[in-house]
Amino acid sequence: MKEHYEARIKQVIAYIDRNSSQPLRLDQLAAEAHFSKFHFSRIFTAITGVTPMAFVIRKRVERAMLLLTRTNQTILEVAGNSGFESVSALGVHFKRHYGCSPGSVRSGRRNDRNIPSVFSNMQAEPASLTDYNGAGSNPLLRRAWATMVELREIPEVEVAYIRHIGSYLDTHNAWGRLTRWAAKQGLHPADQQFIGISLDDGELTEESVCRYDACITLPVDFEKEAHRNGVEFKTLAGGLYAAYSYYDTLDRFVLAYDTMFSVWLPRSGYEADDRPCLEYCLNDPAQDPQGKCKVDLYVPIRRSVQEAENGV
């Protein structure tokens, strides 16, 4: 199954190679690999070690290097033919990647100086896709995963929520407002569930504008319009999820996502579905003796395309 994931990522990489000079969107790349557009970036990053757009930019600066050293195109033409919107955008990324400016490469060529040494490795085959666990077929490993990840079918649920915009490490402000609202409505922690939803991938979105919904489930007969007062309401989709239990500090919670998307999912026989991940919050870290959070991370899944085609 892991090999199937890698084959689909390689298909995306080939597509990027052919089209790096053209505008590329995440949903295009996800469609090329038949992955959920909502989770494609996490899967690509887990398999390759870089985000999709970082990979695209790398291919563009490599193309720019080729054009600078093998054609007489102006730097403006090189920028446009490499997929950059301006010379300045090319300059920023080129400098970051090669440690020199496009102009210095062109000047070096005209003066018959050596091309920067980094160019000698530019056309080397890309590193093989990361093998996060070569013992994937080990029965002991499979049994270990079976105790760590549980498949659960859950119903859709109505929630009240408060949206936080900013660092995921500062969501306590939204939770504080939500718990105060819940107390006024007579909604008690013992009877309801608290669910966090990280709506943006921190690898792609600036930390200051990441969106997070702090949610609390509602009783069936709850009158929403009579109790809006500072919160919004929505329905969280039910269905099949893979639940992974996490207990550690909040700043390390991103590792739970990495574990699920880079290690478990490619070997599971499932794919991430077009629903957001749900973070069931089981404690208050401020009240925990070690200051740790206890969270069940629910990753939405469906049978893989390959297994569905094989009738599995």
N, C-alpha and C positions, 0 to 999 in steps of 0.2 A: 504493500500500500504506500509506503514511504517513497518507493521508486516512482509510483504513479504521480504523486505530488511533485516530485522533482522534475518529471517529464513535462508536466504542465507549466511549471515555472520556466523551464528551458524554452518552452514554446513562446512564452511572453518575452524572454530575453531575445530570442530570434526576431520577434516582432519589433522590439525596440531597436535592434541593430538595423533593421530595414527602414525604420521610420523615425529615427532619432532627430532628424532635421525638421520634422513636421510637428505641429502642436499635438501633444499627447495628454489625455486625461486619465485619471485613475479608473473611471468606469469603462473606458475603452480597453485598458490593459486587463481589467478583471474579466471582461467579456471574452477576451482572447483566450484566457485560460479556463473559462467557465467556472470561475469562483464567485462567491458572493461579493458584490461590490462593497458591502459594509465591512467585510473582514479581510478583503484581499491584501491590503497593505500589511496587516499583521502576519499573514501567511507568507507573503513575499519576503518580508524582513526576517522572519524566523528561518526561512530556508537559505537565503543568500547572505544575511548579515547586514544588509543595507536597505533603506526604504526604496520603493519603486522610483520616486522622483529623483532621489540621490543617484540611483543607477542611470536614469535617463541623462542627468546632467553630466555624469562621468563619460557616457558615450558621446555626448555633444562636444565636450572639450577634447576628447580623443580625435573626433572628426575634424575639429578646428585645427589641431596640430598637424594632421595629414594635409589639410588644405594650405596651411601656412608654409609647409616645407616642400610640397610637391606641385603647387600651382602658383600662378602669378596674381591670384585674386587679391583685391585690396582687403584690408582688415574688416572694413564694413561689409564687403561681400562675404568674407569668411564667416562673420557673425551670423548673417542672414541664412547662409547655406548650411550652417551647423545647428540652426534651430533657436538661436538667441535673438531676443527682440532688439538688442542694441549692442553697440561696441562696448559700452560700459559694463553691461551684464556679462558679456564674454570675458572682459578683463578681470572682473571679480572672481568668477569661477575658474578661469584659466590659472590665475595667480595662486588660488587656493589649492589647485590640483597639481600644478607643475612647479610652483615656486618662482615663476618668472612671468613676464608679460608677453602677450602676443607680439607686441612690437619688438621686443628683444629677440624673440625667435626669428622674426623676419629679418632683422638687422644682422643677426649671426649668420643667416643663410647667405645674405648678400655679400658678406665679408669672408665667405668660405670658412667661417669658424665652425667648430664642432656644434652640432645640435645638442641641446641639453641631454645629459645622460639618461634622464627619465624616459626619453623617446625610445631608447633602445629596447625597453621592456613593454612599450605601449601595445604592440601587436601580439604579445604573448597570449596564449590561451587563458581565458579567465579561470580563476581558481575553481576547483570542483565545488559543487554545492555542499554546504556544510553537513556532515554526518554527525548529528547530535548524539546518537547513541548506536554504536555499531552492534550492540547486543540486543537489538530489537526483537529477534526471534527467540530469545532466551525465555524458557517457561517460567523461571523465577521472576524475571522482569514483568512478564504478562500478569502473573499473580499479584505482584506488587502494585501494578497499575490498577488492577481490579479492586484493590482495597482503598485506593486513593481517589478514584474517579467512579462515580455512580451515575448510571443513566436514569433520568427521571422524567416522567410525563407529567406536566403540570397544567392546570386549567388557566384560562385568561383571568385576570384580576383587575379590579378597579382600584386606582390609587389617587391620593392627593399628593402633590409634589411642589417643591420649591426649587427653582433652578439657580445653581451657582455658576458664575463665570469667573474663571481664574485657575490658579494652581489646584490640582487635585489634592494637595496636602492641606488645603485651607477649607475643605468642605464642611468643617465643624460649624461654621457660621450658619449654613443652610440647615444643617441638622438641628441646631439650637432653636432656630425659628420654627421649624416644623414640629419639634417635640412640644414647644410651648403652645402652638396652635392645636395640636392633638389633645393636649391636656384640657384645653378649654372646651373641646368638643366631647370630652368624656371617652376618648379613645386611649386605651391603656396598652402599654408595651406587651403585657402578658397575653393580650388578645389579638394584637395586630402584628404584622411583619414589616420590618424596615428594609427597604431595597434601594440600593444606589445604582445609578446608570451613568457610566462614563461615556459620553456621546462622541468624544473626539479621541483620535489616536495621538498620544503625546509625542510620537515620533514625527508626526506630520503637521501638527497644529501648535502655534505659539502658546506657551504655557499660560500667558495672561488672558487668552480668549478660549481656553478649553471649557466645554460645557459639561455640567454634571447635574443630574436630577436626584434630589433626596426625596424618596417616596415612602408613604405609609399606606398599607392596604386598608380598605374601607369595608365596613359591614354591608351586607346585601341591601338593607333598607335605609342606608344613609342618604339623607336629603342634601345633595351637593349644593344646589343654588342657595339654600338657606344658610350655608356655612362656608361660602367661598372665602371672603375676608382674608386676602393675602396669599392664597394658594391657588394652584390650578389643578385640574383633574384630567386623567386619561386612563386608557385601558392598556395593560401590558399583555402582549400576546402569549398564549399558552403554547403547548407543544412539547417536543422532545428536547431535552437539555442534558449536557454532561456537567455534573456538579463536582467541583474540586474544593475540598475543605482547606482553608488557609488560616494559620494562626501565627502571626509575627507582627513586626512593627509596620505602620502604615506606609512608610517610605519604601518598603521592600515589596509592597503588594503588586507592583508591576511585574515581579518575577512569577507571580501566579499566572498572569496572562501569558508570559513568555513560555512557561512550562507547558501550558495547555496547547498553545498554537505551534510551538516548535518541536515538542517531543511527543505529546499524546495524540494530537489530532492527526498528523500524517500517518500514524500507524494504526489508527482506530477503525478504519473502514467507514468513517463518517466525514462529512464536510460541514463547515460553519454555514448556518442558514441565514437568511436575510431578516434577522431579528437582532435587537441589541443584546449584548451580554447583560446579565442581571447579577448584582452583588448583594446577596442576602446578608445583612449586617446582624450578627448574633450577639454582640456585646457592645458596651461603651468603652472604648480604649482608655478614657479618662478614669474609669472605675476599675480597670484591670490592674492587678498587682504589678505586672511587668510593663504596663503601658502598651500592650499589644492589642491588635484588632483580630476578631474572630469572624471570618467571612466565608460563606459558601459562594464560590464563583460559578455561575450557571452560563455555560457556553451553548448557544442554540445550535442544534445539529440536525442533519438529515443524512440519509444514505448517500454514499458517494455516487457520482455519475457512472463510474466504472462498474461498481457492484450492482447498481440498479439495472444497467444494461445486461449484466450477466444473470439477472434474476435472483440475486442474493437477497 
